[in-house]
């Protein structure tokens, strides 16, 4: 996640952790904001098995890998417009689905069906991530591939923005491999504002004109910085024979800090918890905390092998919070 701050401010960012003492990763859920301004947003989107209420990795549909993990959202006074992207053509079926990888797409909200509008002409290139092994074999899509896409646009009532993280029913005819209508549960999370707020101009209630006197001044450049912390990590299958170290990086871009500096801090330990309530400890070490220029900050999560040895098998998840503070030049 990226957080750009251009004034003195303390910010907390949460990193979701997951680990396994068996095989499947589990990701902690994040809540969505309850209020949104008009404007443009980006988000994360996943497609799960029909009827599921357990939004974990093991319940994603195999067709999930056909879709880009990001969706674009535009909010106006009356509508919530969602743009989703699917591989087009699918690498293993380049001579199939000429009218679109998916067709007859319908999204259900508040018992009303909304037809997806297909765009197969633009073919925006998108990066594909979180590709399942069997989907890689079936569709020929590899983790990190950048592929042309078919865009599917849904226009929902504005209030739908607050229900996207609860999961909505969706159906689509899959034109490659399956050649049948499939039913999913689609969930949109991590909704993040893009750019500045924009007023809605679809339905103005009145129009006026006024004159304005202009004045301006040019001052010294204001300090700014961007801190890029991974939104989630998977610690993988934990070993009981040795300590488990997982290294991660935090990217910091700065501009005009002068003699000011940024501090990044996080608790030096935490816990991962299984669904049965069992817990296992981890430590978090940051190599550098004070930043005065653009750089990469390295960190390490560690789970002791002896703690794994005494833990029960299962999937564990947890979170840790990073606090970012900017100190202005004195």
Secondary structure, DSSP 4 states (H G I P E B T S, - for coil): -EEEE-SS-EEEEEEEEEEESSS-------PPPS---SEEEEEEEEEEETT----SGGGB-GGGGGB-SEEEEEE-SSEEEEEEEEESS-GGGTTS-TT-SEEEEEEEETTEEEEPEEE-SS--EEE--S--HHHHHHH---TT-EEEEEEEEEEEEGGGGGTGGG-EEEEEEETTTT-EEEEEEEEEEEEEEESS-----SS-S--------------PPPPEEEEE--SEEEEEEPPSSS-EEEEEEEEEEEES-TT-EEEEEE-SEEEEEETTS-EEEEEEEES--EESSSEEEEEEEEE-HHHHHHSPSSEEEEEEEEEEEEE---
